[in-house]
Amino acid sequence: MCNLLRISSLTVFITATIITVASVDRNSLGVMCLKCICETISSCNASYGCTGQACGPFQLTKPFWLDAGKLTIASDNPDSPEAFNHCASNPVCAAKTVYSYMKINKKDCNDDGDVDCIDISLIHKFGLEKTDCSQNLHPTFKNSLCSCLRKFEKPENIPSSCGSPSSI
């Protein structure tokens, strides 16, 4: 029971962090987009750790972190050898990093005329280059992301590429 409460408290904390970080942008990089990306990648688990070169609840890579501006937790120097790992594993710093990167690098990866949460997810997973971000999201990832967006987002803000709930 204690672990369940701790996980629940952590999820609430991460959600509140994402809301704080993204509250200034209600469009493609809004609160629910960041929350759903985090939920889809790691269930917003701050203790997710590293898999290969990607770390933390958003599974950030060092090049992504560098391009976002080398954000750090309060006690770190951005040039410290541990700054990336500390930021990637810290929910506040990781969310700010994703937000910073996407504010700089918005792009319509799937050429549907809108820069939406699907595009943000494509850039986050595959990179900024058109040849990278025009790939398709894995169906399981896309279905989870779209399901999360349908649960928390207003219908008019759900990407058209998510289709209708009955088409998934």
PAZA-583090 format. One line per field, with one value per residue (C-alpha): residue number from 1; x negated, y, z; residue in one letter. Coordinates in steps of 0.001 Angstrom, whole numbers, plus 500000, padded with zeros to 6 digits. Layout:
# PAZA-583090
k <- NUM/...
px <- X/...
py <- Y/...
pz <- Z/...
r <- A/...
This chain:
# PAZA-583090
k <- 1/2/3/4/5/6/7/8/9/10/11/12/13/14/15/16/17/18/19/20/21/22/23/24/25/26/27/28/29/30/31/32/33/34/35/36/37/38/39/40/41/42/43/44/45/46/47/48/49/50/51/52/53/54/55/56/57/58/59/60/61/62/63/64/65/66/67/68/69/70/71/72/73/74/75/76/77/78/79/80/81/82/83/84/85/86/87/88/89/90/91/92/93/94/95/96/97/98/99/100/101/102/103/104/105/106/107/108/109/110/111/112/113/114/115/116/117/118/119/120/121/122/123/124/125/126/127/128/129/130/131/132/133/134/135/136/137/138/139/140/141/142/143/144/145/146/147/148/149/150/151/152/153/154/155/156/157/158/159/160/161/162/163/164/165/166/167/168
px <- 500000/497152/495589/498949/499361/495801/496346/499674/498079/495250/497704/499584/496286/495172/498576/498481/494957/496015/499015/496747/494190/496680/499399/498307/498962/502412/501829/499774/497375/499988/500367/501997/499557/496597/498496/499514/496028/494648/497410/496911/493130/492724/496021/494334/492130/489355/487302/487419/483653/481710/482166/479207/478591/482077/482854/485690/489466/489277/486349/484211/480963/477946/478084/481765/480858/477986/480226/482840/480284/478639/481258/480240/481587/480909/477675/475989/473626/474677/471102/470916/470447/473540/475800/477561/478321/479519/481846/483190/484102/485670/489334/489310/486073/487022/490425/488810/486271/488954/490929/487872/486834/490291/490862/487706/488253/491955/492459/495302/493702/496687/497658/501264/501215/501086/498251/499955/499081/498435/495760/494294/494144/492527/489831/489322/488927/487175/485472/485997/484907/487815/486508/486489/489704/491810/491644/494740/495137/495312/499038/498957/497285/499663/502747/501625/500850/504183/506082/504450/505240/508879/509090/507730/507959/510865/512167/511187/507567/507131/504953/506941/504403/505625/508834/512073/512081/514020/511448/508607
py <- 500000/502389/501837/502450/505739/506730/505984/507827/510843/510798/510728/513690/515542/514892/515898/519130/519766/519255/521547/524238/523883/523819/526124/529002/527024/525524/524426/521478/521546/521928/520337/517141/516550/516580/514499/511912/511662/511053/508547/506694/506507/505551/505896/509099/506962/509223/506188/504798/505186/504843/502443/502769/506470/507605/508487/509427/509609/511268/509070/512076/511706/513900/515497/516370/517898/519871/521213/522250/524463/522222/522835/521756/521164/524066/522726/521697/523439/522732/521735/519172/515598/514535/517461/515566/512501/514645/516663/513686/511820/514872/515229/519038/519447/516733/518323/521754/520236/518686/521916/524031/521736/521609/525366/525803/522886/522618/520961/519330/515905/514078/516871/517047/520844/520974/520829/518685/516217/513479/515679/516513/512770/512032/514651/513403/509775/510070/513429/516730/515972/515521/512099/511069/512648/511551/507952/506386/505973/502351/501453/500546/503855/505856/504072/504687/508336/508909/507074/509306/512444/511357/510855/514270/516599/518542/516794/519719/519431/515734/515294/514220/511459/509832/508983/508388/506173/503486/503347/502245
pz <- 500000/500797/497343/495673/497544/496682/492976/493019/494723/492188/489273/490774/491245/487663/486307/488329/487047/483443/483919/485367/482586/479709/480973/478751/475530/475038/471435/470197/473125/475801/479154/477962/475119/477520/480064/477477/475988/479486/480305/477022/477301/480957/482836/484103/486301/487635/488613/485061/484722/481490/478612/476306/475762/476844/480460/482788/482501/479063/477951/477010/475088/475670/472177/472785/476166/474600/471815/474401/476153/478763/481440/484929/488363/490728/492204/488923/486557/482923/482119/484914/483634/485609/484646/481843/483980/486871/484639/482654/485834/487513/486445/486581/484646/482123/481416/481027/478637/476413/476484/475622/472790/471247/471489/469412/467034/466152/462767/460807/460465/458972/456531/457720/457953/461766/464258/466880/469603/467025/465417/468831/469602/466235/466848/470396/469302/465926/465704/463998/460457/458055/457034/460691/461919/458945/460188/461677/465399/466475/466528/470223/471115/468905/470256/473856/473137/471366/474096/476722/474713/474329/478090/479059/476069/474602/471443/469200/470396/469591/466485/463428/462841/466061/464222/466051/469167/467292/464470/466749
r <- M/C/N/L/L/R/I/S/S/L/T/V/F/I/T/A/T/I/I/T/V/A/S/V/D/R/N/S/L/G/V/M/C/L/K/C/I/C/E/T/I/S/S/C/N/A/S/Y/G/C/T/G/Q/A/C/G/P/F/Q/L/T/K/P/F/W/L/D/A/G/K/L/T/I/A/S/D/N/P/D/S/P/E/A/F/N/H/C/A/S/N/P/V/C/A/A/K/T/V/Y/S/Y/M/K/I/N/K/K/D/C/N/D/D/G/D/V/D/C/I/D/I/S/L/I/H/K/F/G/L/E/K/T/D/C/S/Q/N/L/H/P/T/F/K/N/S/L/C/S/C/L/R/K/F/E/K/P/E/N/I/P/S/S/C/G/S/P/S/S/I
